[in-house]
């Protein structure tokens, strides 16, 4: 993953999933090592590492924030989806593992628009 203003590597390897929260100030990225990383994007030229979420045993393929930004869903090749309480990155915790085939989650993580 690279910054756009002055190219520099934030983290690697980012494998698949990235998502911004609704404010655009927090970026979540899924990684091949099974971690999810949260980045502060208040200044996009100087992203800050907020937290590293551990708990998956395989590459993280998708991430998505809930509409209120308090929960982050992550999906991994370890055949689980995890819901993380990210309302306070300092006290992050996995709320609930959710076993499933990884390929079936990518469509299900997108929030649906209000009608």
C-alpha positions in Angstrom: 0.0 0.0 0.0 1.4 3.4 -1.0 0.6 7.0 -0.1 -0.3 9.1 -3.1 1.3 12.4 -2.2 4.9 11.2 -1.8 5.1 7.5 -2.7 6.3 5.5 0.2 5.3 2.0 1.4 3.0 1.9 4.4 2.9 -1.8 4.8 3.4 -4.9 2.7 2.2 -7.2 1.6 -1.4 -6.0 1.4 -3.1 -9.0 0.0 -6.6 -8.1 -0.9 -8.9 -6.0 1.2 -8.9 -2.4 2.2 -11.8 -0.2 3.4 -12.2 3.3 4.7 -14.6 4.1 7.6 -17.5 6.5 6.8 -15.4 9.5 8.0 -12.5 8.7 5.7 -10.1 9.1 8.6 -9.5 5.4 9.3 -8.3 2.9 6.8 -8.4 -0.9 7.4 -6.1 -3.2 5.4 -6.1 -7.0 5.3 -2.7 -8.7 5.0 -1.3 -12.0 3.9 0.2 -12.6 7.4 -3.4 -12.9 8.9 -3.4 -9.4 10.4 -5.8 -6.5 9.9 -4.1 -3.1 10.3 -5.9 0.2 11.1 -4.4 3.4 9.8 -5.2 7.0 10.8 -5.7 9.0 7.6 -6.3 12.5 9.1 -3.3 13.6 7.1 -3.1 11.3 4.0 0.5 12.3 3.5 1.4 11.0 6.9 -0.7 8.0 7.7 -0.3 6.7 11.3 -0.5 3.1 12.5 -3.4 2.9 14.9 -3.6 -0.8 15.6 -2.8 -4.3 14.4 -5.6 -6.8 14.8 -4.5 -10.4 15.2 -6.5 -13.6 15.3 -6.8 -15.0 11.8 -4.5 -17.9 10.9 -4.6 -17.3 7.1 -4.5 -14.3 4.7 -7.2 -11.7 5.2 -9.1 -11.3 2.0 -11.8 -8.7 2.8 -12.5 -6.0 5.3 -15.5 -3.8 5.8 -16.7 -1.3 8.4 -20.2 -1.2 9.8 -22.2 1.9 8.9 -21.6 3.3 12.4 -17.9 2.6 12.2 -17.8 0.8 15.5 -17.4 -2.7 14.1 -15.0 -4.1 11.5 -15.7 -7.4 9.7 -12.7 -9.3 8.3 -12.7 -12.5 6.3 -9.8 -14.9 5.9 -8.6 -18.0 4.1 -8.7 -19.7 7.5 -12.5 -20.1 6.8 -13.6 -17.5 9.3 -15.1 -14.1 9.4 -14.5 -12.0 12.5 -16.3 -9.0 13.8 -14.0 -6.6 15.7 -15.0 -3.9 18.1 -12.9 -1.0 16.8 -14.8 1.8 18.5 -11.6 2.3 20.6 -8.5 0.9 18.9 -6.7 0.8 22.2 -9.2 -1.8 23.5 -9.9 -3.7 20.3 -11.2 -7.2 20.6 -12.7 -9.8 18.4 -16.4 -9.9 19.0 -17.3 -13.1 17.3 -15.7 -15.6 14.9 -18.0 -16.7 12.1 -17.0 -19.9 10.2 -17.7 -19.9 6.5 -16.1 -20.5 3.1 -14.0 -17.4 2.3 -15.2 -17.0 -1.2 -18.8 -16.5 -0.1 -18.1 -13.4 2.0 -16.9 -10.8 -0.4 -20.4 -9.7 -1.5 -21.9 -10.0 2.0 -19.5 -7.4 3.6 -20.7 -4.4 1.6 -23.2 -2.2 3.5 -26.5 -1.8 1.7 -27.6 1.7 0.7 -30.6 3.1 2.6 -33.8 3.4 0.5 
